[in-house]
């Protein structure tokens, strides 16, 4: 395993996004019995004040009786990003926001995992690949529709785009 990367430009340049073919559902329960049943099946588990959040395969969510109204696909950023690296999440979120694609980020020890609506997953993957390569889409700069994004986030992403050879 390579050492974690902290440099923003290096993280974006090496993110190599991979789209998982499975669909996932974010679920929440405060029922201890259901939490015990769901946890071993979960891709991820997070304890919140309101209850236990589990990310389950769509089929598992349905079997357990959770609503599966918003199926998500996971895009793994395969770069070994450092937990204290700065800018990767901001760059990715801004690129997806520019395409009107919602995104939920789960940062794990080695990689970041992006969950996007299943119907938008291919577009999200294309936007991330464009960000990584510093290209434009149909001659339009990648961030042309991100005018409402926070200035600091735009500054990070524009700096990355401008520094890409």
C-alpha positions as CSV (number, residue, x, y, z in Angstrom):
1,X,0.0,0.0,0.0
2,X,1.3,3.4,-0.9
3,X,1.7,6.2,1.7
4,X,-1.4,8.4,2.1
5,X,-1.4,11.4,-0.2
6,X,-2.0,14.9,1.3
7,X,-1.4,17.2,-1.6
8,X,-4.6,18.4,-3.1
9,X,-3.5,18.4,-6.7
10,X,-2.0,14.9,-6.3
11,X,-5.1,13.6,-4.7
12,X,-7.3,14.8,-7.5
13,X,-4.9,13.8,-10.2
14,X,-4.7,10.3,-8.8
15,X,-8.3,9.8,-7.6
16,X,-9.1,7.2,-10.4
17,X,-12.9,7.0,-9.7
18,X,-14.4,3.5,-10.0
19,X,-18.2,3.0,-10.2
20,X,-19.6,0.1,-8.2
21,X,-22.3,-1.7,-10.1
22,X,-24.4,-2.4,-7.0
23,X,-27.1,-0.1,-5.7
24,X,-27.2,1.0,-2.1
25,X,-29.7,2.6,0.3
26,X,-29.1,4.8,3.3
27,X,-31.2,3.5,6.1
28,X,-31.7,4.6,9.8
29,X,-33.2,2.7,12.7
30,X,-33.4,3.2,16.5
31,X,-34.8,-0.3,16.9
32,X,-32.0,-2.4,18.6
33,X,-33.2,-5.7,17.1
34,X,-33.3,-4.3,13.6
35,X,-29.9,-2.6,14.1
36,X,-28.4,-6.0,15.2
37,X,-29.8,-7.6,12.1
38,X,-28.8,-4.9,9.6
39,X,-25.2,-4.2,10.9
40,X,-23.5,-7.3,9.6
41,X,-25.0,-6.7,6.1
42,X,-24.0,-3.1,6.0
43,X,-21.3,-1.6,3.8
44,X,-21.0,1.1,6.4
45,X,-22.5,1.9,9.9
46,X,-22.6,5.2,11.7
47,X,-24.1,6.0,15.0
48,X,-26.1,9.3,15.2
49,X,-28.2,10.8,18.0
50,X,-31.4,9.8,16.1
51,X,-30.3,6.2,15.6
52,X,-28.0,3.9,13.7
53,X,-27.4,4.8,10.0
54,X,-26.6,1.8,7.8
55,X,-25.7,1.7,4.1
56,X,-27.2,-1.5,2.7
57,X,-27.4,-3.1,-0.6
58,X,-30.8,-2.3,-2.0
59,X,-32.0,-5.9,-1.8
60,X,-30.9,-6.2,1.8
61,X,-32.7,-3.0,2.7
62,X,-35.9,-4.2,1.1
63,X,-35.7,-7.6,2.9
64,X,-35.3,-5.8,6.2
65,X,-38.3,-3.5,5.5
66,X,-36.5,-0.3,5.0
67,X,-37.8,2.1,2.3
68,X,-35.6,2.0,-0.8
69,X,-36.9,5.1,-2.5
70,X,-33.5,6.6,-3.2
71,X,-31.1,4.0,-4.6
72,X,-27.6,5.2,-4.7
73,X,-24.4,4.0,-6.5
74,X,-21.0,4.2,-5.0
75,X,-18.0,5.7,-6.7
76,X,-14.8,4.9,-5.0
77,X,-11.9,7.3,-5.3
78,X,-9.0,4.8,-5.4
79,X,-6.3,7.3,-4.4
80,X,-4.9,6.6,-1.0
81,X,-6.0,10.0,0.4
82,X,-4.7,11.0,3.8
83,X,-7.3,11.6,6.5
84,X,-5.8,15.0,7.0
85,X,-5.5,15.8,3.3
86,X,-7.2,19.1,2.3
87,X,-9.2,19.8,-0.8
88,X,-10.3,16.5,-2.3
89,X,-13.8,16.5,-0.9
90,X,-14.2,20.2,-1.8
91,X,-13.0,19.6,-5.4
92,X,-15.2,16.6,-5.9
93,X,-18.3,18.1,-4.4
94,X,-17.9,21.3,-6.4
95,X,-17.5,19.3,-9.7
96,X,-20.6,17.3,-9.0
97,X,-22.6,20.4,-7.8
98,X,-21.7,22.0,-11.2
99,X,-23.5,19.1,-12.8
100,X,-26.5,19.3,-10.4
101,X,-25.6,15.9,-9.0
102,X,-26.2,15.3,-5.2
103,X,-23.4,13.5,-3.4
104,X,-22.9,11.9,0.0
105,X,-19.3,11.3,0.9
106,X,-18.1,8.6,3.3
107,X,-14.4,8.9,4.1
108,X,-12.9,5.6,5.1
109,X,-9.3,5.0,6.3
110,X,-7.8,4.4,2.8
111,X,-10.3,5.9,0.3
112,X,-13.2,8.2,-0.1
113,X,-16.6,6.8,-1.3
114,X,-19.1,8.9,-3.0
115,X,-22.8,7.9,-3.1
116,X,-24.8,9.5,-5.8
117,X,-28.4,8.8,-7.0
118,X,-28.3,5.7,-9.2
119,X,-29.9,7.5,-12.2
120,X,-27.0,10.0,-12.2
121,X,-24.1,7.7,-11.5
122,X,-22.7,7.6,-15.1
123,X,-22.9,11.4,-15.3
124,X,-21.2,11.7,-12.0
125,X,-18.4,9.3,-13.0
126,X,-17.9,11.4,-16.2
127,X,-17.7,14.6,-14.2
128,X,-15.1,13.2,-11.9
129,X,-13.0,11.9,-14.8
130,X,-13.2,15.3,-16.3
131,X,-12.1,16.9,-13.1
132,X,-9.2,14.4,-12.8
133,X,-8.0,15.1,-16.3
134,X,-8.7,18.8,-16.2
135,X,-10.8,18.7,-19.3
136,X,-13.9,20.5,-20.4
137,X,-17.2,19.0,-21.4
138,X,-18.5,19.9,-24.9
139,X,-16.1,22.9,-24.9
140,X,-17.6,24.3,-21.7
141,X,-15.3,24.7,-18.7
142,X,-16.0,22.1,-16.0
143,X,-17.1,24.6,-13.4
144,X,-19.2,26.9,-15.6
145,X,-22.4,26.2,-13.7
146,X,-20.9,26.4,-10.2
147,X,-21.3,30.1,-9.8
148,X,-23.3,29.7,-6.6
149,X,-20.7,27.4,-4.9
150,X,-18.8,28.9,-2.0
151,X,-15.9,31.0,-3.1
152,X,-13.2,29.0,-1.2
153,X,-14.3,25.8,-2.8
154,X,-14.3,27.3,-6.3
155,X,-10.8,28.7,-5.6
156,X,-9.5,25.3,-4.7
157,X,-11.0,23.6,-7.8
158,X,-10.1,26.4,-10.2
159,X,-6.5,26.4,-8.8
160,X,-6.4,22.6,-9.5
161,X,-7.8,23.1,-13.0
162,X,-5.4,25.9,-13.8
163,X,-2.4,24.0,-12.6
164,X,-3.2,20.9,-14.6
165,X,-0.6,20.7,-17.4
